[in-house]
Amino acid sequence: MKIRTRQGHVVDIFAIYWWGNGETYFYGLPRGNGGLSAYKLDRNELEVIDPNLESNFVYFHNNAHGIYHESLIKEKLLDDLLEFDETAYHRFLKILKAEGRIDPDFY
């Protein structure tokens, strides 16, 4: 899945989640960011340009209900990537590159 932000950046999405208020959010991996960033589904702020989830995703519930790239849950990378942990970031990149989900030169 890919979104385009209002600023024109294209971001790969690796989680979709919903809070109790029913609002939809995405966790994306912007190039060079060092971790996951949250994006609220808002037609004025972003556009879904590729709606396909092309990898292994799993349902997970903690503070929010969502569908997450399986390695975020199975390898417990989610919290670390939200905190911009360098080790978790490099591990996640390695997984995504092996799956062919991101370019080999993605950093």
N, C-alpha and C positions, 0 to 999 in steps of 0.2 A: 504494500500500500504506500502511496505517496501523496503528500499534500504540497500545496504552494502557499507560502505565507503572503501577507499583504505586501511585504517588502520584496517579494519575488523569489525567495529562496525555496528550493525544492528539498523536502525532507522525507527520508524513509521512516515509516511508522512501524513500530514493533510491539505496540500494545494499544488496545482500545478499552477504556474503562468508564464506568458510570457511578456517580455519587448518588446518595439517597435522594437528591433533588431532581434526578433524571437527566442532568446535563452530561453531555458526552465529551470526553477528553481523549487525547492521544498522547502516547510517549513516542517521541521521535529522536533520531540520532542525526543531528545536523553535523555536517562536515567540520572537523577541527574543533568541536565543542568539548570533547573529553568526557561526555556522559550523555544521559538522556535528558531531554527537555519536554515539558508538558505544553500541550496546545489545546485550547478549548475550541470545540466545534462551534464556529460562529461565522456565518456567511460573509460578514464584513471583515473578518480577520484572516480566514484561510479558505482554500478551495481544495477539495479532494480531486486529485487529477488521475489517480489510479486506485480504484477501490478494491483491487485484488490482494488478498493475504496469501502470499505464495510460499509459505514455509509452515513449519509445524507450530501450531498455536494451541494453547491449553486454556481452559477456563480456570480462574483463580479468584478467590474472595478473601480479602483482608479488610481494609477500611473501605474498599470499593469493589464492586463486581466488575470483572473484566476478562478479556481474552488477551493473552500475553504470548510472545515468542517463548517457546518451551524452555529455552536455556535460561531465560530470566528467572524462571521459577525453579526448575530442576537443579540448576547450578547456583541458585541463590544469589544472582547477580543484580537483581532489581534495585534493592536498597543502596548497594554500593555504587551503581551507575547513577542513581539520583544524587548521590553525594560526590560524584565526579572522582571516584577512586580509580587511580591510574591502572592498577593491576586488573581490576574488573573490566575496565574499558578495553584493554589490550586482549583480554580473554574473549570478550564479546566480539570484538573485531575479527579475531581468529576464527571463531565459529561462523560468523556471517560470511567471511571470505571463503571458507571451506564449502559453504552452501551455495556460493555464487550469488549471494544476495546483495553484495556491494562490490565495487571495483577493487582490484588488488592494490591500487594506489590510495585508497581511502585511508585517512589517518584520523 
